Amino acid sequence: MMNITFQDATRTYGFPPLLCEEPRILILGTLPGGESLEHRQYYYSSSNRIWKVLCHLTGEPMPVDYTQKKALLAKYHIVLWDYYESAIRPGSDDKDIRDARPNDIASFLAEHPTIKVIAINGFGKYRKFGERIKRSLAGNPKLADIRVLRLPETSGGNANYGWGILENLAGEWKQIFD
């Protein structure tokens, strides 16, 4: 299966997994947004707080470029990927996704047996595909010990229930390291 990175009038294609050596944690989003696609970087938008959350949790300084972001992920054995390989989505809003084609998460996990945690970036995403992943893993003895976590969205638009406060958001995300 080939992952092509671009956005055309009909279908948005995601990125390949951002891998590191001996990955332990897989953070799953839905599909890169417009800014990320344009700059060819996961979580490019400055409004997304994933990098702030990770730095808060690790005590690392805020990365200034993508090279430093990838180094941060590698140091803590974190992989970034998205549930969908591609979808029809006219903008960057996940609610507009249609005709989505999922990535083969189970095969990816089988190829990377050091991954023990899947962090679903967003409660809505957990309902859409996290529960499906969890059921799929439970049915496979080689993957059944992987924890699938339901975590609040790091998007800057998620300020509900106190998630707009970085400490609250990071407090929930700390379980990726448990």
PyMOL commands that set and color helices and strands:
alter all, ss='L'
color gray80, all
select helices_A, chain A and resi 34-39+50-58+66-75+94-96+105-111+123-138+160-162+166-177
alter helices_A, ss='H'
color red, helices_A
select strands_A, chain A and resi 6-7+12-13+25-29+78-82+84-88+98-102+117-121+147-151
alter strands_A, ss='S'
color yellow, strands_A
deselect
rebuild
show_as cartoon
